[in-house]
Amino acid sequence: MTRLLVEANPTRIESEDMTAIIGLLGHLAGTVETAEQRSEEQAPEWTLYVHWLADEPLPESLVAGLPSAAVRVRDHFKGLRKDPPARLSVLDRDERMLSTVEV
């Protein structure tokens, strides 16, 4: 069962970026897939949105692993000379913020 969905952001995330992001987050929650973009942003900074689909609360291991995953995502984008996300935010099914990490 998919536990995390990573929001697509066509203006910021290309297919090879999404593949890298899914790989970097996969160790935190098992199955990670891509979802259609749901969030709109107007600011020059952007947020990488991840949606938690499980009924249970976020596992402590996932919360503890988010900062290092966010840094690795940032490093991926910087290595390609692209603007990295300013934060990684985890939302629940109802779009409520569960956790956010500044990058």
C-alpha positions in Angstrom: 0.0 0.0 0.0 1.2 3.5 -0.8 1.9 5.5 2.3 3.3 8.7 0.8 2.4 10.7 -2.3 4.8 13.3 -3.6 3.1 16.2 -5.3 4.1 16.9 -8.8 5.2 20.4 -9.5 5.8 20.7 -13.3 7.5 24.1 -13.0 10.0 22.9 -10.4 10.3 19.1 -10.7 11.2 17.2 -13.8 10.8 13.4 -14.1 14.4 12.6 -13.1 14.0 14.9 -10.1 10.8 13.0 -9.1 12.6 9.7 -9.4 15.4 10.9 -7.1 12.9 12.3 -4.6 10.9 9.1 -4.5 14.2 7.2 -3.9 15.3 9.6 -1.1 11.9 9.3 0.7 11.3 5.6 0.0 13.4 4.5 3.0 11.2 6.5 5.3 7.8 5.1 4.5 8.0 2.2 2.2 5.9 2.8 -1.0 6.1 6.3 -2.3 4.3 7.5 -5.5 3.7 10.6 -7.5 0.5 12.6 -7.1 -1.0 15.4 -9.2 -0.2 18.9 -8.0 -2.7 20.1 -5.5 -1.0 23.1 -4.0 -0.5 26.5 -5.6 2.4 28.8 -4.7 3.0 32.3 -5.6 6.2 33.0 -3.7 9.7 32.6 -5.2 10.5 29.9 -2.7 8.7 26.6 -3.0 7.6 23.7 -0.9 7.9 20.1 -1.7 4.6 18.7 -0.5 4.2 15.0 0.6 0.9 13.5 1.5 0.7 10.9 4.3 -2.1 8.4 3.4 -2.1 6.0 6.3 -4.7 6.2 9.0 -2.2 6.1 11.8 -0.1 9.0 12.9 3.3 9.7 11.3 5.8 7.2 12.7 8.6 8.7 14.8 11.1 7.2 12.4 9.6 9.1 9.5 9.6 12.4 11.5 13.1 11.8 12.6 14.3 11.1 9.0 12.6 14.1 7.4 15.5 16.6 8.1 18.1 14.4 6.4 15.8 13.5 3.5 15.1 17.2 3.0 18.9 18.0 2.9 19.4 15.2 0.4 16.6 16.6 -1.8 18.1 20.1 -1.6 21.5 18.7 -2.5 20.0 16.9 -5.5 18.6 20.2 -6.9 21.7 22.2 -6.1 23.8 19.6 -7.8 21.8 20.2 -11.0 21.9 24.0 -10.5 18.2 24.2 -9.9 16.3 26.0 -7.2 15.8 23.6 -4.4 12.6 23.6 -2.2 12.7 25.9 0.8 10.9 23.3 2.9 9.5 19.8 2.8 6.0 19.5 4.3 3.9 16.5 5.1 0.2 16.8 4.9 -2.6 14.4 5.8 -5.4 13.3 3.6 -7.4 16.4 4.5 -4.5 18.7 3.6 -3.6 19.5 7.2 0.0 20.0 8.1 1.5 17.1 10.0 5.2 18.1 9.8 7.4 20.6 8.0 11.2 20.9 7.7 13.0 24.0 6.5 15.7 23.2 4.1 
